[in-house]
Amino acid sequence: MNNTDPDQEIFAGIDVGGTRVKLGLITRQGGLLAADIFPVQHILSYAAFVDTLSDRLARLARTCDRGEEWTALGIGSPGRIDHERGTVAWLEGKLEFLAGQPLGHDFRQRLGKPVFCDNDVNTILLGEARFGAGRTFSNLVGITLGTGIGGAVILDGKLRRGSNHAVGHFGFMSHHVHGGIAHVSGNPGAVENHASHTGLLERVREKLLAGTPSVLEKHAADSLGVREIFEAADRQDALAMELVHEMQEEVALLVANLIFALDPDAVLIGGGFIRRGDHFVRTLETRVKERIAFLPPDVIRVLPMELGDHAGIFGGAALALTSISRTT
């Protein structure tokens, strides 16, 4: 490593998803040197997980100039992550073989370099704060809308994790006082039961089975996805319009409540829904502002995340960068 050029110091990031893992190498200034993505359905044990990811990262590092000189690794994983110990404190529903495992220690032993771990949405927000849409803000709320709904909070420039490593599980919040659909968190009627990709698809299927007419019926057997639902809404399909509207209202209520609670400079929205473009986030911002009368409208900012498919890689690198700065 050229010690006279710290801006070119390299950090590795790994984004662990329920179906895919993304990994890459990022410079301190936010330059993406190399990236890789691969499915995880054939990884059936924790040992295989550590072996596969370590081998893929080493292979990737060899593909670019100075890649093997990377300084530290940051891993973003679903679940409650004990950042200080580098362990997965709780994880259910996907990659459950990671639950209770000391990710940080085992990857550090395997790779011989510093390794830091955190919740996947925490790392994504760290990446956006350093390299993306949150660069100019000190107080941020991040929400990812995907298979589930995740979140993270930065206040006064510091990521907040909480006593039990549980800050940001916004999708587990419920608006339903009198019950609702059961949820793995133990909170019936959790928002992600209705407003996540999974929840929206489930609601469409329920309506179709009940006989509600819709152009979506032709997709129900094998190709029904969020894209098809939004496209049907754009074509004025009544069912699609109803459910998209309800989903947007659920998310707007969630965002408004978080603004009431935390008063952030901005709320950053990420995940698959923002692939609908700025229109989705602009509509969401409008509906959030309609719910908040005690703040001037111009201080309520709901913005799309900027780092796209590589957000978790940048986030892992940002976690590594900030964590090692505190330990050196």
N, C-alpha and C positions, 0 to 999 in steps of 0.2 A: 504494500500500500504506500502511495506517495503521501507522506505525512505533511507536505507543504501545500496540499490541495484537499482540505477537508470537505469541501463542497462535493467532491466526487467520491466520498466514502460510500460504500455499498451496503444496503440492508436487504435482508430476505423477508418475504412475507408469504404466509400460507393462510388460505381462506378455506375452512372445512365446511362443506355443505352436506345436506342430507343425501344428495345424489351425485355431486361432483366436488372435486378438490381443485382449487386454483392456487398456483404458486408462482412467484416471480422475484426478480431482483430490481431494486429501486435505488437510485442515487439519493444522497441527502437532499438534493435540490428538487427531487421529484421526477427524475428521468427514468422511464421504464426501459431497462436493459434487455430483459428477456422474460417470457411468461410461458406457462404450461397449464393445461387443464386435462383432467382425466376422470372417468367415472369411478364410483366407489362401491358399486353393487357387488363386485367380486372380492372385496376386502371383507373377510368374515371374522377376523380376530384382531385384538389389539396389537399383538406382536407383528402381524402382517401389515397393519396400519403404519406402525413406526418404521418398519423395514421399507415399505413401498414409498412413503413420503420422503424418507431420508435419501433413498436411492434416486428418486426423481429430482430432488433438489440438487444433489451432487452432479447428476448428469446435466441438468440445466446450467449450472454454474460453469461447467466446462465448455459451454457453447459460446460464451461471450468473453471478450477481452477483460481480464482482471476479475472475472466473475467469481473465481474461487477465493478471492480475497475478501469476501463479504464479512462484515463485522459482527452482526447479531441477527437473530431470527425472531420474528413475532408471529404467533399463531392465533388466529381467531376461530373459536369453536362454538357451536351452539351449546346452550345449557347455562347453568350457574357455574362460573369459573372462579376458583380461588386464585386471584392474580398473584398474591404474595407467594403461595406455595407452588403455583403452576399446575394445579390439579383440577379435574372436572368434579365439582361438588355434586352436581345433579344433572342428569340428562335422560329424557325419556322420549320415545316415539321415533327416534332415528339414531343410528350409530351408537346404540346403547352399550356396546362393548367399551366405549370410552369412559363410562361413568365410574368415578372413583379412581381413575388412572392418573399417575403423575406425569402428565405430558411434558412439562418443562424439564424435569429431571431426566427423563428417558431420551428425549431428543438432544439434550445437552450432552449426555453420555455418548450417544451415537455420533453426533456431529463435531463435538469438541469445541463448541463455541457457545456464547451466551444465548439462551432461549427464553422468551417471555410469552405468556399465554393470557388470553382474556376472552370474554364473550365476543362472538362474531360481530354483533352490532356495535359494541363498544369500539372495536378496532376500526370498523367502517367509519364511525363518526370521528375518531382520531385522524383517520386519513383525510376525510373531508375538511377537518379543521386545519390541517397542515398543508394539504395540497389542492383542495377542492373548493366547494361552494362556501365553506365556513371560514375561509382564511382571515376575513376582516372582523370576525365576531368573537367575543369572549364568552358569551352565554348562548349555548345551543341545545336544542332538542333534536334528536334524529329518530326518524321512524322508517322502518323498512316494511313494505307491503309485498309479501310473497306468499309462499305456501302457508306461512304463519305471519304474525305481526310482531316485529321486534322493535326495541328502542334503546336509546342511550341518552345521557345527559352530561353536558359540560357546563360548569358554572365557574365564573371567574378564571377561565382558562384551564380548569382542572376537571378531568373525567371523574364522575361520581360513581362509586361502586356499591356503597352501603355496607352495613355490618354483616350481612349474609350474602354479599355478592349478587344481589337481586335487583338493583336499580335498573329500570328500563324495560321491564317485562310488561309493556303497555298492552300487548295483545291479550294478556290474562285479565285485564280489567273488565268489569261487567256493568252494563247499563240496565240490567234486568233485575228489579227488586224481587219479583215473585218467580224465582227459578229461571229456567232456560235450559238449553242443551248442556249436558254434562261436559266437563273439560278436564284434561289431564292435570291442570293446575289445582283442581279442587273448587274452582270458582265457576258455578253454572252460568251460562249465558255470556261467556267471555267474548270480547269483541272479535277475536280472530275466528270464532265459530261462524260469524256472519260476514265479515268484511275482508278476510284474506282470500287468496286465490282458491284455496280448498273450500272455504265457507261459501263463496259465491257459486262455485261449481255445484256444490251439494244442494244449494237452494234452487238452482235451475233444474236439477234432476228431480227434486221433489215436486216442483210445479209441473214439470212435464208428465211425471207419473200420475199426477192428479188430473191430467187431461187438459191443462191450460194450453191453448194453441200458440204456436211460435215457430218461426223459421228455424229455431235452434234444434227442433226435433230431428232434423236430418243429420245433425252432428252428434246426437246423444250417444250413439252406439260406440263410436271409437275416436272421434276427432273433436270433441267438445273441449274448448279451452277458453281462457279469459279473452284472448283475441277475438274469437268468434262471438262471444257475448257482447263485447264493445262494438264490433262491426255491425251486429244485428241491431243494437241500440241506435247506431248512426243511421241505419235504414228504417228507423221508426218502428221496429218490432216492439209491441206493447209490453211483453214479458221482459225482454232485455232492458228496455228503458226503465221499467219499474224497479228491477233488481239493481241496476247500476246506480239509479238515483238513491235507493235505500243504502247501498254500500257507501256511496259518497257522503251521505248524511251521517252514517255511523262513524266514519273516519273524521269528518268535520267536528262532530261532537267530541271525539277523543282528543283531537288537536286543540280545540277550544278549552277543554278542561285542563290540558297540560299547560296552556298559556296562562290560565287563571292560577295554576299552582306554582309555576316556575318563572314566569315573566322573562322568557328568553329573548335575545336579540333576533333570533330567527328559528324557524322550525324547518328542518331539511327532510325532504321526502325522497326515499329511494325504493328500490325493488322493481319488480316487473311492471307494476302499473304505470310508472313514469315513462315506459316505452311508448305509451299513448301520446307522448309529447307534452309540450308546455300546457296544452289545453286542460289536461286532467288536473295539474297542480294549480293553474289559475282558477279553475272552477272550485277546487277545494279551498283556496284562499278566500274567494268571495263568500263561500258558505261559512267559513270560520269567522270572518269579519261580521257577518250578520248576527252571530251569537255573542259578540263582545262589544258592549257599548261604553265601557268605562275607560277604554284606551283609544287614542286617536287612530283612525284606520291606517295611517301611513307608517305607524310603528309596528304593525302586525305583518310580519314577513313569513310567508310559506313558500319555500324555494325548492326546486328539484336538486338532488345531489348531482355532482358533475362527473364523478369518476367512473360511472358506468359499470361494465362487466369486470373491470379491474379494481373496483372499490375495495374489496377485501384484501387484495394483494398490497395496495397502497396502505391500507389500514394496518396490516401486519407489520409492514416496514416502519410505519409511524410509531406503532407500539414499541418496536425494538429500539428505534432511535431515541424516543423519549425516555424509555426505561433504562437504557444503558447510560444515558446522560446523567441520570440520578444516582447511578451506582459507581461512577468513575470520577 
